[in-house]
Amino acid sequence: MSNYIKVFSGNFIEVQRIFSELENFNICAIIKDESESGRLAGFGPSIQGLQEIHVHKDELDRSTPIIKNLTSKLELD
């Protein structure tokens, strides 16, 4: 069982914005890009451009309000 939990999925720009904000709060997030992994392995991407952000389960409570705040701002733009 993984200690990391998916907290967000979206396009490259949204993921980079949220990832950067999590870093500002000293939250160590991981970006998972299956299309890039598939490309490097020689397979075609499943969904082009979709990325995921994962955080350690110990940082989930700290990261959730940050992500909710940013996604609400992204929806307004």
Contacts in CASP RR format, 6 or more apart in sequence:
PFRMAT RR
TARGET T0000
AUTHOR 0000-0000-0000
METHOD contacts of the structure
MODEL  1
MSNYIKVFSGNFIEVQRIFSELENFNICAIIKDESESGRLAGFGPSIQGL
QEIHVHKDELDRSTPIIKNLTSKLELD
3 56 0 8 1.000
3 57 0 8 1.000
3 58 0 8 1.000
4 30 0 8 1.000
4 54 0 8 1.000
4 55 0 8 1.000
4 56 0 8 1.000
4 57 0 8 1.000
5 54 0 8 1.000
5 55 0 8 1.000
5 56 0 8 1.000
5 57 0 8 1.000
5 60 0 8 1.000
6 32 0 8 1.000
6 52 0 8 1.000
6 53 0 8 1.000
6 54 0 8 1.000
7 29 0 8 1.000
7 53 0 8 1.000
7 54 0 8 1.000
7 55 0 8 1.000
7 60 0 8 1.000
7 63 0 8 1.000
7 64 0 8 1.000
7 67 0 8 1.000
8 14 0 8 1.000
8 15 0 8 1.000
8 18 0 8 1.000
8 52 0 8 1.000
8 53 0 8 1.000
8 67 0 8 1.000
8 71 0 8 1.000
9 15 0 8 1.000
9 50 0 8 1.000
9 51 0 8 1.000
9 52 0 8 1.000
9 53 0 8 1.000
10 50 0 8 1.000
10 51 0 8 1.000
10 52 0 8 1.000
11 49 0 8 1.000
11 50 0 8 1.000
11 51 0 8 1.000
12 49 0 8 1.000
12 51 0 8 1.000
14 71 0 8 1.000
14 74 0 8 1.000
15 31 0 8 1.000
15 51 0 8 1.000
15 52 0 8 1.000
15 53 0 8 1.000
17 70 0 8 1.000
17 74 0 8 1.000
18 29 0 8 1.000
18 53 0 8 1.000
18 66 0 8 1.000
18 67 0 8 1.000
18 70 0 8 1.000
18 71 0 8 1.000
19 29 0 8 1.000
19 31 0 8 1.000
19 53 0 8 1.000
21 66 0 8 1.000
21 70 0 8 1.000
22 29 0 8 1.000
22 53 0 8 1.000
22 55 0 8 1.000
22 63 0 8 1.000
22 66 0 8 1.000
22 67 0 8 1.000
23 29 0 8 1.000
25 62 0 8 1.000
25 63 0 8 1.000
25 66 0 8 1.000
27 55 0 8 1.000
27 59 0 8 1.000
27 62 0 8 1.000
27 63 0 8 1.000
27 66 0 8 1.000
28 55 0 8 1.000
28 56 0 8 1.000
28 59 0 8 1.000
29 53 0 8 1.000
29 54 0 8 1.000
29 55 0 8 1.000
29 63 0 8 1.000
30 53 0 8 1.000
30 54 0 8 1.000
30 55 0 8 1.000
31 51 0 8 1.000
31 52 0 8 1.000
31 53 0 8 1.000
31 54 0 8 1.000
32 51 0 8 1.000
32 52 0 8 1.000
32 53 0 8 1.000
32 54 0 8 1.000
33 49 0 8 1.000
33 51 0 8 1.000
33 52 0 8 1.000
34 45 0 8 1.000
34 46 0 8 1.000
34 47 0 8 1.000
34 50 0 8 1.000
34 52 0 8 1.000
35 44 0 8 1.000
35 45 0 8 1.000
35 46 0 8 1.000
35 47 0 8 1.000
35 48 0 8 1.000
35 49 0 8 1.000
35 50 0 8 1.000
36 45 0 8 1.000
38 44 0 8 1.000
38 45 0 8 1.000
39 45 0 8 1.000
53 67 0 8 1.000
55 63 0 8 1.000
END
